């Protein structure tokens, strides 16, 4: 699929480039030819007004060979005189033939393709003149222009083709990464669902065979319920990710009292921290309001608190702070004591189904921080992890609402 997408991208680019080059060269050809024709006709009209005879009608000075000649017509339309230095004007039959062709043409100007001549009929000083100019130099310019245009077009096409190939690789790279992540996500989700499903199926089969052993049946039922709850938790996490990917980005954001949201999100975790022997402290600056969803922001803070209690060192501490950063932003920081994350772990920890080494793993699915990151980004914020002395800090930066202090209704 990625290869076809790259090919399609290159084909579209090259089609656009080809059309643009053709249009540019066509306009250059059209305007160049029109300018040459206009200049030629202007020169011919000027020559009829000022014949510039080098001598008498029968004199042709040596060394003068101009690319035009002029026929002066008498009252009856016959040739009264002819001068110029480009053709042999002694051939009266040829001159009469050229005059007849010019007379048969429409308008005062025209071209005699078979002879490579352009003619222009001019009346000056009560006399009619027909000036014939050679078109070979004009045709040579046009032919050279076409040749150069084809050469430049071929070189430009080759250059744009190389650029398009490189650009296609760069432009499709995010799609390729997203595709690989999707494939990995499906594989990881299938793997996580496979284990509880296998346990449920095997226990259900044994449950049907253990009719005479109540203790075994009770244990099998407990296993089924436990794995079913695990599957439900995983499915709910997957649904949260789906909502983050599809629905949250287009939601309408309202004004939210972030100070209240953070304070209320901490309350449900106090008993859990107490049971685990962890110290929980908080410092929430009042009156901070942001644009967002109170429900989703509370969920994101909850994910960070849950992650902190899972990975905090035994008997350690967790702190939550909310403070202003300058006049336009605020910062939520959740710190926990424990082994600091490595730079690679801080980079990968927000990936879906990513979990640190087995010794530090809490048995989760590795989806919580990915969900929190999606929520924060949908609220036009940023989430990142930092390693501190003796622990880790997860930070959320949000833009403060310009409406001032207050609570969303």
Secondary structure as GFF3:
##gff-version 3
##sequence-region A 1 409
A	DSSP	alpha_helix	2	49	.	.	.	ID=ss1
A	DSSP	beta_strand	68	73	.	.	.	ID=ss2
A	DSSP	beta_strand	79	84	.	.	.	ID=ss3
A	DSSP	alpha_helix	92	104	.	.	.	ID=ss4
A	DSSP	beta_strand	109	112	.	.	.	ID=ss5
A	DSSP	beta_strand	117	124	.	.	.	ID=ss6
A	DSSP	beta_strand	127	134	.	.	.	ID=ss7
A	DSSP	alpha_helix	136	209	.	.	.	ID=ss8
A	DSSP	alpha_helix	214	246	.	.	.	ID=ss9
A	DSSP	beta_strand	254	257	.	.	.	ID=ss10
A	DSSP	alpha_helix	258	267	.	.	.	ID=ss11
A	DSSP	alpha_helix	270	275	.	.	.	ID=ss12
A	DSSP	beta_strand	279	284	.	.	.	ID=ss13
A	DSSP	beta_strand	289	292	.	.	.	ID=ss14
A	DSSP	alpha_helix	294	311	.	.	.	ID=ss15
A	DSSP	beta_strand	317	325	.	.	.	ID=ss16
A	DSSP	beta_strand	329	337	.	.	.	ID=ss17
A	DSSP	alpha_helix	343	348	.	.	.	ID=ss18
A	DSSP	alpha_helix	368	378	.	.	.	ID=ss19
A	DSSP	beta_strand	382	388	.	.	.	ID=ss20
A	DSSP	beta_strand	391	399	.	.	.	ID=ss21
###
